[in-house]
Structures are given as structure tokens and as C-alpha cells.
């Protein structure tokens, strides 16, 4: 028996769904407000809405926020820059409030914590870099001492920390389908052309072309 029109339509839809690549997943660094709202609106507009999942946001960091010592440490910890034991000790000292009257003595809270003499972990073979004074100082104190002296460069540090936090999220999370959670990392000043070509949205096509070129390069390099 020949299939009826409705059965053929269902089969055609299923075949098209199998050929169509999954929607791209975007992680965007943003401090919220109008810029984030604009990004949300842009990715909800055809043809992008047909090619991209709703964007996920990673928080931006203001230079003003990291002028505060504890907020500075909290942000650096989120970026993966602090030894865990130092961060836990700093957090407890902050919550206790015992150094509020004499903030200049705050780093005494680390006096019982052993210095880290390698760059990343106890298993690392790479020796910690820096001056003699640096190596005699806890990472946290060294980072604060150098960070607070940046002045105009503090905004660059804030941007750098925001990118480290976003990169941790970008590389750490896996999608529910077993694929990577995100395909592209962007800032909220990005603007995408709302145009199509024979392959769908121009923006999505360019991204997929870049992925394909990267895979071909990796294959050729291994060969």
C-alpha cells in the first residue's frame, strides 16, 4: 500500500530533524542590564533562534568590586587562582570578624597554613616563580599586594578574572546529551548579522565552518 500524505509528512519531518545539526550553545560574559537584555533579544530573533539555544551567562566583574579585599579573594577563588586551604582560612577569618578592628593584621590568619612552593599543586614538578619575598609569602597575600597596586590596570584584571571564571564554566560542564555544554564563548558586546544563506543563519554557518576547519587541522596534524 502507498503511504498516505500524513505519513509521508511525518517521515519527511523526521528525516529533516536527523539531518539538521543541533542548536549551538553559547556562553556569554555579561554584567547584566541593557547589554544582557539586548543579547537575549538578539538570540531570540530569527534566524538565530532557529540555530542557537537561549544563551547562558557568566558574570562580568567590575573593577570597583575587587577593590574590596574579601571580594577580591572571593573572585580569585572562583577563577581558580587560590590554594583551597588558603581560601577556606580567609573565608573563616572574614566571617569571624576578629580582624575588623585591625585590618592590617588580617594575613596573620594564614600563619599556620604552609606555604605553597609549586605553581599548581603538591604533585606539580614546577617550582613557584617570583622574587625571594614572593616565595616567602602566601599566594593570597602576594596576589592582594600586587593586585591592589594596579590602579588603572585594575579594570584589566577584573576583565581577566571574568574570563577565567567563564572558561572554568565553559570547560567543566557537559551537556545532557553527552556533548560539550557550550560551543562558543562571547562577550556581551558581540553583535551577529541577522541574515541567512543557503545553509541557514550566516552566523551559525560560520561557526560550524570554523569547527570543521579545526577538526580537519587536528586530523592532518595527527597524520
N, C-alpha and C positions, 0 to 999 in steps of 0.2 A: 504493500500500500504506500502511495506517495504521502509524504509528511504534509500536514496542513500548514497554513500560513503562520499560525500562532506558534507551532512547534519549531518552525524554521527560524522565526524571530528570536525565540529563546536560545536556540543553538548559536545563532549569529552573535547575540549579546554575550554569551559565554565565551565564544571564540575571541571576540574583541577584548574582553576582560583579561583573557590569558595573554594576549599579545601586548596589551598596554602595560608599560612599566609602572611599578608602584610609585606613589607620590613621594616627592623629595621631602626630606626633613631638615628644617633649618633651625639653628640655634643662634640667637641674636643678643649681643651685648647692648643693654639699654638701661638708662636711668629712669625710665618711665615717662610719664607726662605726654605731651603732644607728639613727641617723636615716636614713642612706642605706639600710640594710637594710630599714627599715620602708617606705621609698618603693618599693624594688624589690618587696617583698611586695605592697604595695597595687596596683601596676600589673600584677602577675601574677595578680590575683584577678578573677574575673568580677564585673561585666560589663566592667571596664576592660581586661582582657586582650584582649577582642574588638574594642576600639576604639582601643587605643594600642599603638605599638611599645614594646619594652623601653626604659626611659629611658636617656638619655646623661647623664653627669655632668661638670660643670665644677668645678674645685677651689675650695673656700672658702679664705679667707685669715685666719689668726689674727693678732690684734694683737701677740702676742708675737714672731711671726716677722719682722715688719717693724721691730722694734727693732734688728735686725742690719743694718748699713749695706749690705752686699752683697746680702742677701736683699731688702732694701727696693728696691734698684736692679733686681734681677732681676725682682721682681714688677711694678715700674713699667714695665719694658721689655715684659713680657708684656701689660700693659694698654695699650701703645702710647703711653706718655707721654714716652719719652726719644728725643732725636735719635739716629739709628743710630750715628753716628760717636762720640758721647759714650759710648754703651753699650759699643761694641766696645773703646774705650780703657779704660774702667773694668774691663771683664772681663779684659783683658790685665794691667792693673796688679794686680788681685786675684790672678790666677794666678801672677804673678811673685813675690809676697810681699815685694817690696822696701820696702813701706811699713809692714810689720807692726811694726817697732820704733818707728816714729814715725807713728802713725795720723793725728795732727793735720795731717800734711803730705800726706795722700792725694790731695787735689784738685790737687796740683801735676802730677799725671799728665795733666790737661786743659789745661795751659798752652799747648801747641802747637795745640790744637783751636780753630778760630774760633768766636766766639760766634754763636748763632742770634738774629737780630734780628727775625724774624717769628714768628707764632704756630704755624705748622704746617710749612712747607716753603719752600725758596728761591723757589718760584713764587707764594707767598702775597702778597697785597696788604695784609694786615692786620698792623699793627705790633705787636710784642711789648708786652704790658702789664706794669705793675708799677712799682716805685719806680726811682729812678736806680740804686741799688745792685743791684736785681734785674737790670736791663738790662746791668749790667757783670759779671754772674755767669753761669756756665754753667747751663743749665736743671737739670742733675743736682744741682749743688751747692745751687742755690736750693731745689729740691724737698726735698732732705735737710734743709737748715737749717730749713725751715718744718715739715716732717713730724715731725722729732724733738721739736719743741716742743709737740706736740698733747696729750701726756699722756693724759687720759681720752678725748679725742677720737680717739685712735689706733684704737680699735675701729671707729669710724665710717669712718675712712679705709680700714681693711682691708676692710670690707664694700663700700665704694665701688670699690676696686680689683678685688675679686672679681667685681663686676657688670660692670665694664669688660672684664675678661678673657672673661667669659661672653658678653657682647654681641659681642665680636670673633668668637668661635666661631659664635655664632648667625647673624651676618650674612655671614660669609665662606664658609661651607661650603654646597655644593649637593648635593642628593640624587642618587642614581644614576639616578633616573627623570626627571631634568631639572627637578624641582620643588625647592623650598627644603628644606634639610636638616632644619630644625626649624620647628614651628608655634607652640610655646609655651615661654616661659622662666619657670621657677619656682624658689622656694627650697625647701629640704628640710623646712620646717615646714608645707608645704601638706598638707591632708587633703581627699580627694574623697569625695563621697557614693557609696556602692556600691549605687545604685538605678537602675532603668530607667524609661523612659516609652515611649510608643508609637513613639519614634524610636531606641530603643537606650539606651545608657548616658546618664544625665542629664548627667554632666559633659561628655562628648564633644558631646552635642547643644547645650549652652550655648556651647561654644567655637565650634562651626560656625555657630551663630546670630550670634555676635559677628563672625566673619569676613564673613558675608553682609551684616550691617548696615554694616560698614566699607566693603565694596565698593560698596554702594548709595550711601553717602555720597560716596565718591570719584567715582562716575559723576555724581551730581547736582551735585557741586561743579564738575566739568569742564563740565557742560552749562550 
